[in-house]
Amino acid sequence: MTTGQALWKYLANVGVEYIFGIIGRESESMEVPEAVPRFVLFHNEMCAGIAAEVYGRVSGRPQVCFSTMGPGVTNLLTGVASAFKDRSPLLAVSAQSETYEQHPDTHQYLDSVGLMGPVTKGAWEVTSAEELYPILDKAFQKMIEPRKGPCFVSLPADLFAEEYAHQERMSTAQKIEPYVDWSGLDDFVRILENSSQPLIVCGNAALYGETPGLVEKLASSMNIPVATSLAGKGVISERHPLSMGCFTKYIEEFFDYSLGNEIFAKVDTLILVGYDHGEDLTPKLWKSNPPKQILRINPVDDGLESLFPESCLIVDPELDRPIREILNRVSSKKELGIDVARLRSLRDARAGENFTTGTNCMSPFRAVRVVQNGLPEEALVTVDVGLHKHICGQIFESARPLSYIGSNGLATMGFGLPAAIGAKLAHPDRPVLTFCGDGGFHSVAAELETCKRENIPLIVVVLKDNAYGLIRRYHYKGFSRYEEVSTKFNDTDFALLAQAYGCRGFSATDEDSLSSALKTSLKSNQPSLIEVRVDYNLS
């Protein structure tokens, strides 16, 4: 057995089902088996990393992305960094120049461990065959320790063909007892009981295990409204009468510039569950009316004492455990002082708009809600990065945990389509749809061929304005005019492009044609793309 074969066998033994990526000249000494884990060829290593990251995020089972040396690693870096910022378990593996050719001037040689180190929980290079399994053990152990995240392993090309004389085995990675601190529990319960208007705000870490159900139970039993970050959408159904949807800096821009002050003026106690500062839900949102008390339940001690100097923190990687104990101790039911229904009515009103300032253009707010209304509840949605991401976050109502997936920590443009590929492979029985802006979609459109070749029947909705809409919006806010030179590009017939890749392609210009195209796509067992021309009209 060669070291390359030993790598594949190890990954199969620990439950890896897919390896996403592109193989380079190391294929001369590495045979890719057709058995599990199955190799899925991508057109860009960044996309391979994102697909593997999202597969692990929605399934809880870490997958693997692979690249060749040199530019393969630099391309892969963005996908790995995206997993790092969104706390997703992922193993990235790359080939490296031969052990006897590693010099800064060597063709394609880069210090890949040095590159990957800052955006992983651990990065190692295998320098001899006997190091392979011990390094993989460390990688799989670190990936799943709180907070979860990616690890990286570099394997020189000459080692792939080297005879592996060591015993094949399962991983010996041991679960390390995590840091737990419940010392603040009594204070937490006392403050919560004495509060008049608490507000629960959930992040990504609250989406897992029994935590979503317990958050809903706590909210319902005490009559506490619940909001989330973009990453935490779906912790409780956004149709729940206590759900305030997701909070971002766009909530005021899209609806009412006094909204944030109005909400937080009434909140005396803020309960942050699974809060992650990297999700861009920051104290800026409540700086004008800071709550008197901040209570936090986190999987790790995040070191944010400077942001929350007077807060009470409970640390437990299993968030459901302290929440269950809190439920056993509290009894008071609060008088609801926040008008939760008003926020929902503002969202519904915006989603009902269908302005047209150009030929055959829809409001993106309306387009997102039309798609939502046409999807079954079990659908899994991914969203790319751009202005549409923030519109989707406010308008699309997520009904289940881990059913709405975005790039939140790094905000990686091009995320939507490869994320949908990973999500669909993880949940083949669920409808999967991605919202993409045309800017982000242009950068990854070749992965439609991957969808066709691998028979991945997902749906791509491209909201098209022939521009980097979010960057145009920022420029307008700064200069009261739209920048054209650095943000606008030519019109593209995305429906025709999809057909060129062998997928189904539709062009929708109004609510009826969008609904019809979505209905046809859902019935189809083929990858489909629906182009929707939109006008953001936010000036």
PyMOL commands that set and color helices and strands:
alter all, ss='L'
color gray80, all
select helices_A, chain A and resi 3-13+25-28+45-59+71-85+99-101+112-119+129-144+157-160+185-194+204-207+211-222+230-232+250-254+259-264+277-279+283-286+320-329+340-351+364-374+387-395+416-426+438-442+447-453+469-479+494-500+511-523
alter helices_A, ss='H'
color red, helices_A
select strands_A, chain A and resi 18-21+38-41+63-67+90-96+123-125+150-156+198-202+226-228+243-246+269-273+293-298+312-315+380-383+404-406+432-437+459-464+504-508+528-533
alter strands_A, ss='S'
color yellow, strands_A
deselect
rebuild
show_as cartoon
